[in-house]
Amino acid sequence: MTKVELCGVNLKNPVIAASGTFGFGEEYNQYFDIQRLGGICSKGLTINEKQGNDGIRVFETRGGMLNSVGLQNPGIEKFINKELPRMREYNTAIIANVGGGNIEEYMAAIERLNNEAIDIIELNISCPNVKCGGMAFGIKSKVAYETVRAVKSICSKPLMVKLSPNAEDIVDMACSCCEAGADAISLVNTFKGMAVDIHKRKPIFNNIYAGLSGPAIKPMALRMVHEVCKAVNVPVVGMGGICSYEDAIEFIMVGATAVQIGTANFIKPDICTDIIEGIEAYMLREGIKNLSEIRGII
């Protein structure tokens, strides 16, 4: 009843654990059977291990959370050798989220993952481009196009591109990524925000700015997903402040094939189970046999 297809990959339901909020699944498996999930997005992976940012990394704010983790991850090799075998045991779709500081790093990571047992690669283009003064790949459509085209030329897996809401034009960005060969689009990543310690009279984060996620961003994320779904002809995975089955249904109604759950996992570690069961109950009450009946009706 809740099955969906994403880039030729069959998901038992449309609920996917979002990258960066779920690690590689092991920690959450003590709270619920994560085989219930439609899929798991890995922690953001880079070709080499990254220690992440110094100082405060996570800061709660009204209606959400700011984070400045800095893509801390074990690197591709440790992921393949240690984390991936364990993830495959969970009997759910595995999506590898990949980042990089330049196109060469993206390419090296993709080449290393091509022959591994993952189902989809999610390309994180919110990463700072070290060759362009730190501006994220996902801000200007032309830069994103060139990045996605280069990666797609060597990628043997379905390629889903994760968009930043901080793009100059989110719809043009999505269309550019599709023109470059993206098989799917996911959005939104975090909004750029900041916080100040008025007693120390300094920014909370060493990097000054951080990524805002959580319920506060949901209306904006929903609007952006709706706009992108109307503009592209590939599957769209929606995320941004989803905390309930009602939120998830809203994203599906504006056109999303599936949804990703992020910050809500920190609030209630088994929230994904609640959302999955809520979707199932809603479909039974409403007499909906397949989510395609309501997808994109808005």
C-alpha positions as CSV (number, residue, x, y, z in Angstrom):
1,M,0.0,0.0,0.0
2,T,2.8,2.4,0.9
3,K,5.3,1.2,-1.6
4,V,6.9,3.7,-3.9
5,E,9.6,3.6,-6.6
6,L,12.5,6.0,-6.6
7,C,14.9,5.9,-9.6
8,G,14.0,2.2,-10.2
9,V,14.6,1.3,-6.6
10,N,11.6,-0.1,-4.7
11,L,11.0,1.4,-1.3
12,K,8.6,-0.3,1.1
13,N,7.3,3.1,2.1
14,P,8.2,6.8,1.3
15,V,9.9,7.5,4.6
16,I,13.7,7.9,4.4
17,A,16.1,8.9,7.2
18,A,17.8,12.1,6.1
19,S,21.6,12.4,5.9
20,G,23.4,13.9,8.8
21,T,20.7,13.1,11.4
22,F,20.8,9.4,11.4
23,G,24.5,8.5,11.3
24,F,24.7,5.1,9.6
25,G,21.7,3.7,11.4
26,E,23.3,1.7,14.2
27,E,22.5,4.2,17.0
28,Y,18.8,4.4,16.1
29,N,18.3,0.6,15.8
30,Q,18.2,0.3,19.6
31,Y,15.0,2.5,19.6
32,F,13.1,0.9,16.7
33,D,13.5,-1.7,13.9
34,I,15.0,0.5,11.2
35,Q,14.1,-2.1,8.7
36,R,10.7,-0.4,8.8
37,L,12.2,2.5,6.9
38,G,11.9,3.0,3.2
39,G,15.6,4.0,3.1
40,I,18.5,5.5,4.9
41,C,20.7,8.3,3.7
42,S,24.2,8.0,5.0
43,K,26.1,10.6,6.8
44,G,27.6,13.0,4.3
45,L,30.7,11.3,2.9
46,T,33.9,12.7,1.5
47,I,36.8,11.0,-0.2
48,N,39.0,11.6,2.9
49,E,38.0,11.5,6.6
50,K,36.9,14.8,8.0
51,Q,36.9,15.8,11.7
52,G,34.3,18.6,11.3
53,N,34.2,22.1,12.7
54,D,35.6,23.3,16.0
55,G,33.5,24.8,18.8
56,I,29.7,24.5,19.3
57,R,28.2,22.4,16.5
58,V,24.5,22.2,17.4
59,F,22.3,24.9,18.9
60,E,18.6,24.8,19.6
61,T,16.6,27.7,18.5
62,R,12.8,28.5,18.6
63,G,11.1,26.0,16.3
64,G,14.3,24.4,15.0
65,M,17.9,23.7,15.3
66,L,21.1,25.3,14.0
67,N,24.0,23.1,13.1
68,S,27.6,23.6,12.1
69,V,28.9,20.1,12.2
70,G,31.2,20.5,9.1
71,L,30.6,17.1,7.4
72,Q,32.4,15.1,10.0
73,N,32.6,11.6,8.6
74,P,35.0,8.6,8.4
75,G,35.8,8.9,4.7
76,I,34.8,6.7,1.8
77,E,37.1,3.8,2.6
78,K,36.0,3.4,6.2
79,F,32.4,3.7,5.2
80,I,32.8,0.9,2.6
81,N,34.7,-1.4,4.9
82,K,32.9,-0.8,8.2
83,E,29.6,1.0,7.9
84,L,28.2,-0.3,4.6
85,P,28.2,-4.0,5.4
86,R,26.2,-3.3,8.6
87,M,23.8,-1.0,6.7
88,R,23.1,-3.7,4.2
89,E,21.8,-6.0,7.0
90,Y,18.9,-3.6,7.6
91,N,17.0,-4.7,4.5
92,T,16.2,-1.2,3.4
93,A,17.4,1.1,0.5
94,I,20.8,2.6,1.1
95,I,21.4,6.1,-0.2
96,A,25.0,7.3,0.0
97,N,25.2,11.1,0.5
98,V,28.4,12.5,-1.1
99,G,30.1,15.8,-0.6
100,G,33.3,17.5,-1.7
101,G,35.4,20.7,-1.8
102,N,35.9,20.6,-5.5
103,I,34.7,18.6,-8.5
104,E,37.8,16.3,-8.4
105,E,36.8,15.2,-4.8
106,Y,33.3,14.5,-5.9
107,M,34.5,12.5,-8.8
108,A,37.0,10.4,-6.7
109,A,34.2,9.6,-4.2
110,I,31.8,8.6,-6.9
111,E,34.3,6.4,-8.6
112,R,35.0,4.6,-5.4
113,L,31.3,4.0,-4.7
114,N,30.3,2.9,-8.2
115,N,30.9,-0.8,-7.6
116,E,29.6,-0.9,-4.0
117,A,26.2,-2.3,-2.8
118,I,24.4,1.0,-2.5
119,D,21.1,1.9,-4.3
120,I,21.3,5.6,-4.9
121,I,23.9,8.4,-4.6
122,E,22.7,11.7,-3.2
123,L,25.0,14.5,-4.3
124,N,25.2,17.2,-1.7
125,I,25.9,20.4,-3.6
126,S,25.6,22.6,-0.5
127,C,29.3,22.0,0.1
128,P,31.6,25.0,0.0
129,N,33.6,25.1,-3.3
130,V,37.1,25.8,-2.2
131,K,38.1,26.9,-5.7
132,C,35.4,29.6,-5.8
133,G,36.1,31.3,-2.5
134,G,33.9,29.0,-0.4
135,M,30.6,29.6,-2.3
136,A,28.6,26.5,-2.3
137,F,28.2,24.5,-5.5
138,G,24.5,24.8,-5.1
139,I,24.2,28.6,-5.2
140,K,24.7,29.4,-8.9
141,S,22.9,27.2,-11.5
142,K,25.8,27.2,-13.9
143,V,28.3,25.8,-11.3
144,A,25.7,23.2,-10.2
145,Y,25.1,22.2,-13.9
146,E,28.9,21.7,-14.5
147,T,29.3,19.7,-11.3
148,V,26.3,17.4,-11.9
149,R,27.3,16.8,-15.5
150,A,30.8,15.8,-14.5
151,V,29.6,13.5,-11.8
152,K,26.9,12.0,-14.0
153,S,29.4,11.2,-16.7
154,I,31.1,8.6,-14.4
155,C,28.3,7.6,-12.0
156,S,26.9,4.1,-12.5
157,K,24.2,4.5,-9.8
158,P,21.0,6.6,-9.9
159,L,22.0,10.1,-9.1
160,M,19.9,12.3,-6.8
161,V,21.0,15.9,-6.4
162,K,20.3,17.5,-3.0
163,L,19.5,21.2,-3.4
164,S,20.2,24.1,-1.1
165,P,17.4,26.5,-0.3
166,N,20.0,29.2,-0.5
167,A,20.3,28.9,-4.3
168,E,19.8,32.1,-6.2
169,D,16.8,30.5,-8.0
170,I,15.6,27.1,-6.7
171,V,13.5,26.2,-9.7
172,D,16.3,27.2,-12.2
173,M,18.7,25.3,-10.1
174,A,16.5,22.1,-10.2
175,C,16.0,22.4,-13.9
176,S,19.8,22.9,-14.5
177,C,20.6,19.8,-12.5
178,C,18.1,17.8,-14.5
179,E,19.5,19.1,-17.8
180,A,22.9,17.9,-16.5
181,G,21.6,14.4,-16.0
182,A,20.2,14.2,-12.5
183,D,17.9,11.2,-12.1
184,A,16.1,12.7,-9.1
185,I,16.1,15.9,-7.0
186,S,15.9,16.1,-3.2
187,L,15.3,19.4,-1.3
188,V,15.6,21.3,0.9
189,N,18.9,21.3,2.8
190,T,19.3,23.7,5.6
191,F,18.7,27.5,5.5
192,K,21.6,29.8,6.3
193,G,21.2,31.3,9.7
194,M,23.1,32.4,12.8
195,A,22.8,32.9,16.6
196,V,24.5,35.3,19.0
197,D,25.6,34.9,22.6
198,I,24.6,38.3,24.1
199,H,26.6,37.7,27.3
200,K,29.8,36.9,25.5
201,R,29.0,39.3,22.8
202,K,30.0,37.0,20.0
203,P,28.5,34.5,17.5
204,I,27.5,31.1,18.9
205,F,29.3,29.4,16.1
206,N,33.0,29.7,15.2
207,N,32.0,29.9,11.5
208,I,29.4,32.6,12.4
209,Y,26.7,31.1,10.1
210,A,25.1,27.7,10.5
211,G,22.3,25.6,8.9
212,L,18.7,26.0,10.2
213,S,16.5,23.0,10.1
214,G,13.4,21.8,12.0
215,P,9.7,22.8,12.0
216,A,10.4,26.5,11.5
217,I,11.5,25.9,7.9
218,K,8.6,23.6,6.8
219,P,6.4,26.2,5.1
220,M,9.3,27.4,3.0
221,A,10.5,24.0,2.2
222,L,7.0,22.9,1.2
223,R,6.7,25.8,-1.1
224,M,10.0,25.1,-2.7
225,V,9.2,21.4,-3.2
226,H,5.9,22.4,-4.8
227,E,7.6,24.8,-7.2
228,V,10.3,22.3,-8.2
229,C,7.8,19.4,-8.6
230,K,5.9,21.5,-11.2
231,A,9.0,22.3,-13.1
232,V,10.9,19.0,-13.4
233,N,10.1,15.6,-14.9
234,V,12.1,13.5,-12.4
235,P,11.2,12.2,-9.0
236,V,11.5,14.7,-6.1
237,V,12.2,13.8,-2.5
238,G,10.9,16.4,-0.1
239,M,12.3,17.4,3.3
240,G,12.4,20.3,5.7
241,G,10.7,20.3,9.1
242,I,8.7,17.1,8.7
243,C,7.6,16.0,12.2
244,S,4.4,14.1,11.6
245,Y,2.5,12.0,9.1
246,E,0.4,15.0,8.2
247,D,3.6,16.9,7.3
248,A,4.7,14.0,5.1
249,I,1.3,13.8,3.4
250,E,1.5,17.5,2.6
251,F,4.9,17.0,0.8
252,I,3.5,14.1,-1.1
253,M,0.4,16.1,-2.1
254,V,2.6,18.9,-3.5
255,G,4.4,16.3,-5.7
256,A,7.1,14.5,-3.7
257,T,7.7,10.8,-4.4
258,A,9.2,10.3,-1.0
259,V,10.2,12.3,2.1
260,Q,13.2,12.5,4.3
261,I,13.1,13.0,8.1
262,G,15.9,14.9,9.7
263,T,15.8,17.0,12.8
264,A,12.7,15.3,14.1
265,N,14.9,12.2,14.8
266,F,16.6,14.2,17.5
267,I,13.3,15.1,19.1
268,K,11.9,11.6,19.1
269,P,14.3,8.8,18.0
270,D,11.5,6.6,16.7
271,I,9.6,9.4,15.0
272,C,9.9,7.6,11.6
273,T,7.9,4.7,12.9
274,D,5.1,7.2,14.0
275,I,5.2,8.8,10.5
276,I,5.1,5.4,8.7
277,E,2.2,4.1,10.8
278,G,0.4,7.5,10.5
279,I,0.6,7.4,6.7
280,E,-0.7,3.8,6.7
281,A,-3.7,4.7,9.0
282,Y,-4.5,7.8,6.9
283,M,-4.6,5.8,3.7
284,L,-6.9,3.2,5.3
285,R,-9.2,6.0,6.6
286,E,-9.3,7.8,3.3
287,G,-9.6,4.7,1.1
288,I,-6.3,5.4,-0.7
289,K,-4.8,2.3,-2.2
290,N,-1.7,3.8,-3.6
291,L,0.1,7.1,-2.8
292,S,0.1,8.0,-6.5
293,E,-3.6,8.8,-6.0
294,I,-2.7,11.9,-4.0
295,R,0.7,12.7,-5.2
296,G,0.9,16.1,-6.8
297,I,-2.8,16.9,-6.4
298,I,-2.0,20.4,-5.1
